């Protein structure tokens, strides 16, 4: 019976771990990502909202925020000239929050074009925080610069796609 140390406990294990990490980066298959600084959090109507991610996709969830039972998906066909730009937000419900109806958020392009989403805000308050992703159908490669929830506007320039 041989005594074996864990994968990271030996020089060979460290090399294997390093190779696994490098392969994950090169294939784009890592789930975790390095945090990037995004626009600063804003308090709006008793909700602390932080935009944490901007990504492009062809198949997205269209769940409302906070996520609920809606399991509808949005799909871009292979020959379409569009894609989804998805914006992920983190929402903390503050003690000052009073139930309120929020309009659907919008995404704004560098050219001033406004993109709408099919997703809505639902009832907040059951949990102290939520993470929500909103999908917007945009032209492939569209330069989007701002995300807005009514009067709360977030500059997306500091986020990397």
C-alpha positions as CSV (number, residue, x, y, z in Angstrom):
1,X,0.0,0.0,0.0
2,X,1.6,3.3,-1.0
3,X,1.1,6.5,0.8
4,X,-0.1,9.1,-1.6
5,X,-0.5,12.8,-0.9
6,X,-3.4,14.8,-2.4
7,X,-3.1,16.2,-5.8
8,X,-1.8,19.6,-4.6
9,X,0.4,18.1,-1.8
10,X,3.2,17.0,-4.1
11,X,5.3,18.7,-6.8
12,X,3.7,16.4,-9.4
13,X,0.3,17.3,-8.0
14,X,1.1,21.0,-8.3
15,X,2.1,20.6,-11.9
16,X,-1.1,18.7,-12.6
17,X,-3.2,21.3,-10.9
18,X,-1.4,24.1,-12.9
19,X,-2.0,22.2,-16.2
20,X,-5.7,21.7,-15.3
21,X,-6.1,25.4,-14.6
22,X,-4.3,26.4,-17.8
23,X,-6.4,24.0,-19.9
24,X,-9.5,25.4,-18.3
25,X,-8.5,28.9,-19.3
26,X,-7.6,28.0,-22.8
27,X,-10.8,26.0,-23.5
28,X,-13.1,28.6,-21.9
29,X,-14.7,26.0,-19.7
30,X,-14.0,27.4,-16.3
31,X,-17.1,28.3,-14.4
32,X,-15.5,30.7,-11.9
33,X,-14.2,33.9,-13.3
34,X,-11.8,36.5,-12.1
35,X,-13.8,39.4,-10.6
36,X,-13.6,42.6,-12.6
37,X,-14.5,46.0,-11.3
38,X,-17.8,47.1,-12.6
39,X,-19.8,50.2,-12.2
40,X,-20.4,51.2,-8.5
41,X,-23.4,49.9,-6.7
42,X,-26.5,52.2,-6.6
43,X,-29.3,52.4,-4.1
44,X,-32.6,52.7,-5.9
45,X,-36.0,52.6,-4.1
46,X,-34.5,50.6,-1.2
47,X,-32.6,48.1,-3.4
48,X,-28.8,48.1,-3.6
49,X,-28.1,47.2,-7.2
50,X,-24.7,46.2,-8.6
51,X,-24.0,45.2,-12.2
52,X,-21.5,42.4,-12.1
53,X,-21.3,40.9,-15.6
54,X,-22.0,41.6,-19.3
55,X,-21.8,38.6,-21.7
56,X,-22.9,37.5,-25.1
57,X,-25.0,34.4,-25.7
58,X,-27.3,32.6,-28.2
59,X,-29.3,30.6,-25.7
60,X,-30.5,32.3,-22.5
61,X,-32.9,32.0,-19.6
62,X,-35.7,34.5,-19.5
63,X,-36.5,34.2,-15.8
64,X,-37.9,37.3,-14.1
65,X,-36.1,39.0,-11.2
66,X,-36.1,37.6,-8.6
67,X,-35.9,34.2,-10.3
68,X,-39.1,32.3,-10.0
69,X,-41.0,29.5,-11.8
70,X,-40.7,31.0,-15.3
71,X,-38.5,28.5,-17.3
72,X,-38.9,30.1,-20.7
73,X,-35.7,30.3,-22.8
74,X,-34.6,32.6,-25.6
75,X,-32.7,31.2,-28.5
76,X,-30.9,32.8,-31.5
77,X,-31.0,30.7,-34.7
78,X,-27.6,30.0,-36.3
79,X,-28.3,32.2,-39.4
80,X,-29.6,35.2,-37.5
81,X,-27.6,38.5,-37.4
82,X,-28.5,38.9,-33.7
83,X,-27.2,37.7,-30.4
84,X,-28.2,38.2,-26.7
85,X,-26.3,40.7,-24.6
86,X,-26.9,39.5,-21.0
87,X,-26.5,41.7,-17.9
88,X,-26.1,40.1,-14.5
89,X,-27.1,42.2,-11.5
90,X,-26.8,41.5,-7.7
91,X,-29.6,43.0,-5.7
92,X,-29.7,43.5,-1.9
93,X,-33.0,44.3,-0.3
94,X,-32.3,47.1,2.2
95,X,-34.4,47.7,5.4
96,X,-35.7,50.9,3.8
97,X,-37.3,48.9,0.9
98,X,-41.0,49.3,0.4
99,X,-42.8,47.1,-2.1
100,X,-42.8,48.9,-5.5
101,X,-43.3,48.1,-9.1
102,X,-40.2,48.6,-11.2
103,X,-40.2,49.0,-15.0
104,X,-38.4,46.6,-17.1
105,X,-34.7,47.5,-17.4
106,X,-33.2,48.6,-20.8
107,X,-29.8,48.3,-22.4
108,X,-28.5,51.4,-24.3
109,X,-26.0,51.2,-27.2
110,X,-23.2,53.7,-27.9
111,X,-25.4,54.9,-30.8
112,X,-28.2,55.7,-28.4
113,X,-30.4,52.8,-29.5
114,X,-32.4,51.3,-26.6
115,X,-32.8,47.6,-26.3
116,X,-35.7,46.1,-24.4
117,X,-36.0,42.8,-22.5
118,X,-38.9,40.4,-22.1
119,X,-38.1,40.0,-18.5
120,X,-39.7,41.8,-15.6
121,X,-39.1,42.6,-11.9
122,X,-41.3,40.5,-9.6
123,X,-41.9,40.8,-5.9
124,X,-38.8,41.5,-3.7
125,X,-38.6,40.9,0.0
126,X,-38.7,37.2,0.6
127,X,-34.9,36.9,0.5
128,X,-32.3,39.5,1.5
129,X,-30.4,39.3,-1.8
130,X,-30.8,38.0,-5.4
131,X,-28.7,37.6,-8.5
132,X,-30.6,38.1,-11.8
133,X,-29.6,38.0,-15.4
134,X,-31.5,40.1,-18.0
135,X,-31.2,39.2,-21.7
136,X,-31.5,41.7,-24.6
137,X,-31.6,40.8,-28.3
138,X,-29.0,43.0,-30.0
139,X,-27.2,43.0,-33.4
140,X,-24.1,40.9,-33.3
141,X,-21.2,42.9,-31.9
142,X,-23.5,45.9,-30.9
143,X,-21.5,48.3,-28.7
144,X,-23.7,48.5,-25.6
145,X,-22.6,51.1,-23.0
146,X,-25.3,51.6,-20.4
147,X,-27.9,49.5,-18.4
148,X,-30.8,51.3,-16.9
149,X,-33.6,50.6,-14.4
150,X,-35.8,53.7,-14.6
151,X,-33.6,56.6,-13.4
152,X,-30.8,54.3,-12.1
153,X,-28.1,54.1,-14.9
154,X,-25.0,52.0,-14.9
155,X,-22.0,52.6,-17.2
156,X,-20.9,49.2,-18.6
157,X,-17.5,50.5,-19.9
158,X,-15.6,49.0,-16.9
159,X,-17.0,45.5,-17.5
160,X,-15.2,43.1,-19.9
161,X,-17.1,40.7,-22.1
